[in-house]
Amino acid sequence: MPLTHLLYLHGFRSSPQSAKARMMAEYMARVCPQVQFWCPQLPPSPAQAMAEVMQQVKHWPHSSMAVIGSSLGGFYASWVAGQTGCPSVLLNPAVDPARDLARYLGEQTSWHNPQERFFFLPEYIDQLKALDLRLNPAPASAAPELAIIAKGDEVLDWREMVGRYPHAQLRLLEGGDHALSDFTDHLPLVAQFLGLPPP
């Protein structure tokens, strides 16, 4: 079934103003204006973030939606895909954010607006554990996954990411970085995976 709805989930301290999110939004508006594209600003609380996302996508046809997630957004995307059975695109996805984000407790700033501050609270670690599909398997059946993973990621271990998604269609980059600064090069693969026209 042709794609009708596409969700994009940004990473920790990120926003819809990230380069990849803006690139996807521009591509969708230019090439696929008939597809509803939604990239929300996620709140710091993982539980609240996923509650808000599910409140929106419960009105979407799960058989013709997909989700893209970057870093922490990739962790979230796997959870959303697990709930809905929709395909997912995972861009350097976080594997164990409950472990990795524990050192970021306290006041944080947004990457794209340093004046914007928020608090990452201790209870958010337990909320992340509750969303970990390795600990709490999802009810929906497995759906197609595309993982784009950079060996040059300076934040996350590429071996962990590859190991977490053994059944995904994998593009493993020899270099690259956490932000996937060369995302333009991978947009054709993302479009093909989603059944959309080339950029």
C-alpha positions as CSV (number, residue, x, y, z in Angstrom):
1,M,0.0,0.0,0.0
2,P,1.4,3.5,-0.9
3,L,2.7,5.5,2.0
4,T,0.2,8.1,3.3
5,H,1.8,9.2,6.6
6,L,5.4,9.7,7.7
7,L,6.6,10.4,11.2
8,Y,10.1,11.8,11.9
9,L,11.5,11.6,15.4
10,H,14.6,13.7,16.3
11,G,17.3,12.8,18.8
12,F,18.3,13.9,22.3
13,R,18.7,17.7,22.7
14,S,17.7,18.0,19.0
15,S,14.6,19.4,17.3
16,P,12.7,19.6,14.0
17,Q,15.4,22.1,13.0
18,S,18.0,19.4,12.6
19,A,19.6,19.1,9.2
20,K,18.2,15.7,8.5
21,A,14.7,16.6,9.7
22,R,14.7,19.7,7.5
23,M,16.0,17.7,4.6
24,M,13.2,15.2,4.9
25,A,10.6,17.9,5.3
26,E,11.8,19.7,2.2
27,Y,11.9,16.4,0.2
28,M,8.4,15.4,1.3
29,A,6.9,18.8,0.5
30,R,8.6,18.9,-2.9
31,V,8.3,15.4,-4.1
32,C,5.5,13.8,-2.0
33,P,3.1,16.6,-0.9
34,Q,0.3,14.1,-0.8
35,V,2.0,12.3,2.1
36,Q,1.3,13.7,5.6
37,F,4.7,14.5,7.2
38,W,5.0,15.2,10.9
39,C,8.1,16.0,12.8
40,P,7.1,17.0,16.3
41,Q,9.2,18.7,19.0
42,L,9.5,16.0,21.5
43,P,9.3,16.8,25.2
44,P,12.2,15.6,27.4
45,S,10.1,13.0,29.2
46,P,10.2,9.8,27.1
47,A,6.8,8.7,28.5
48,Q,5.2,12.0,27.6
49,A,7.0,12.0,24.2
50,M,5.6,8.6,23.2
51,A,2.2,9.4,24.6
52,E,1.9,12.5,22.4
53,V,3.2,10.6,19.4
54,M,0.7,7.7,19.9
55,Q,-2.1,10.1,20.4
56,Q,-1.5,11.5,17.0
57,V,-0.7,8.4,15.0
58,K,-3.7,6.4,16.4
59,H,-5.7,8.3,13.8
60,W,-3.2,7.3,11.1
61,P,-3.7,4.1,9.0
62,H,-1.0,1.9,10.3
63,S,-0.9,-0.1,7.1
64,S,0.3,2.9,5.1
65,M,2.5,4.8,7.7
66,A,6.2,4.7,8.4
67,V,8.5,6.2,11.0
68,I,12.1,7.6,10.7
69,G,14.2,8.2,13.8
70,S,17.7,9.5,14.5
71,S,19.7,8.6,17.5
72,L,17.3,8.6,20.5
73,G,14.6,9.1,17.9
74,G,15.7,5.8,16.4
75,F,15.1,4.1,19.7
76,Y,11.7,5.8,19.8
77,A,11.0,4.8,16.2
78,S,11.6,1.1,17.0
79,W,9.0,1.4,19.8
80,V,6.5,3.1,17.6
81,A,7.0,0.5,14.9
82,G,6.5,-2.2,17.5
83,Q,3.2,-0.7,18.6
84,T,1.9,-0.1,15.0
85,G,3.6,-2.7,12.9
86,C,4.8,0.0,10.5
87,P,8.2,0.1,8.6
88,S,11.0,2.1,10.3
89,V,14.1,3.9,9.1
90,L,16.8,4.0,11.8
91,L,19.6,6.6,11.6
92,N,22.5,5.8,14.0
93,P,19.8,4.6,16.4
94,A,20.4,4.7,20.2
95,V,20.4,1.1,21.5
96,D,20.5,1.6,25.3
97,P,19.6,5.3,26.1
98,A,18.8,4.4,29.7
99,R,22.5,3.6,30.2
100,D,23.9,6.3,27.9
101,L,21.8,9.2,29.0
102,A,22.3,8.6,32.8
103,R,25.3,11.0,32.7
104,Y,23.1,13.8,31.3
105,L,20.8,14.2,34.3
106,G,20.1,17.8,35.1
107,E,19.8,21.0,33.1
108,Q,20.5,20.7,29.4
109,T,20.4,23.0,26.4
110,S,19.0,22.5,23.0
111,W,21.4,22.1,20.1
112,H,19.5,24.4,17.8
113,N,18.6,27.0,20.4
114,P,21.1,27.2,23.2
115,Q,18.9,29.7,25.0
116,E,16.3,26.9,25.3
117,R,16.9,24.9,28.5
118,F,15.3,21.8,29.9
119,F,15.8,19.3,32.7
120,F,16.5,15.7,32.1
121,L,15.1,14.1,35.3
122,P,16.1,10.8,37.0
123,E,12.7,9.3,36.4
124,Y,13.3,9.5,32.7
125,I,15.8,6.7,32.9
126,D,13.1,4.3,34.1
127,Q,10.8,5.6,31.4
128,L,13.4,4.7,28.8
129,K,13.7,1.2,30.2
130,A,10.0,0.8,29.9
131,L,10.2,1.6,26.2
132,D,13.1,-0.8,25.6
133,L,11.8,-3.6,23.3
134,R,14.6,-5.9,24.4
135,L,13.0,-5.8,27.9
136,N,9.4,-5.3,26.9
137,P,8.6,-7.0,23.5
138,A,6.1,-5.2,21.4
139,P,2.7,-6.6,20.6
140,A,2.8,-5.9,16.9
141,S,4.6,-8.2,14.4
142,A,8.0,-7.3,13.1
143,A,7.9,-4.9,10.2
144,P,10.6,-4.0,7.7
145,E,13.5,-2.0,9.0
146,L,16.2,0.0,7.3
147,A,19.3,0.9,9.4
148,I,21.9,3.4,8.3
149,I,24.8,3.2,10.6
150,A,28.2,4.9,10.5
151,K,31.3,3.3,11.8
152,G,32.6,6.8,12.4
153,D,29.8,7.6,14.9
154,E,31.6,9.5,17.7
155,V,28.7,9.1,20.1
156,L,27.3,5.5,19.7
157,D,29.1,2.2,19.1
158,W,28.3,1.0,15.6
159,R,28.8,-2.7,16.7
160,E,26.0,-2.3,19.2
161,M,23.7,-0.7,16.6
162,V,24.3,-3.4,14.1
163,G,23.8,-6.1,16.7
164,R,20.5,-4.6,17.8
165,Y,19.0,-4.8,14.4
166,P,20.1,-8.2,12.9
167,H,17.1,-8.4,10.6
168,A,17.2,-4.8,9.2
169,Q,18.2,-3.9,5.7
170,L,21.6,-2.4,6.6
171,R,23.7,0.3,5.1
172,L,27.0,0.3,7.1
173,L,29.2,3.3,6.4
174,E,32.9,2.9,6.7
175,G,33.3,6.5,8.0
176,G,30.6,9.1,8.6
177,D,29.6,10.7,11.9
178,H,26.8,10.6,14.4
179,A,24.9,13.4,12.7
180,L,25.1,11.6,9.3
181,S,26.3,14.8,7.7
182,D,26.2,13.1,4.4
183,F,22.5,12.3,4.7
184,T,21.8,13.7,1.3
185,D,23.7,10.7,-0.1
186,H,21.4,8.3,1.7
187,L,18.1,10.0,0.9
188,P,17.6,7.9,-2.3
189,L,17.8,4.7,-0.3
190,V,15.4,6.0,2.3
191,A,13.0,7.0,-0.5
192,Q,13.3,3.6,-2.2
193,F,12.7,1.8,1.1
194,L,9.6,3.8,1.8
195,G,8.3,3.3,-1.8
196,L,8.6,7.0,-2.6
197,P,9.9,8.7,-5.8
198,P,13.7,9.5,-5.8
199,P,14.7,12.9,-4.5
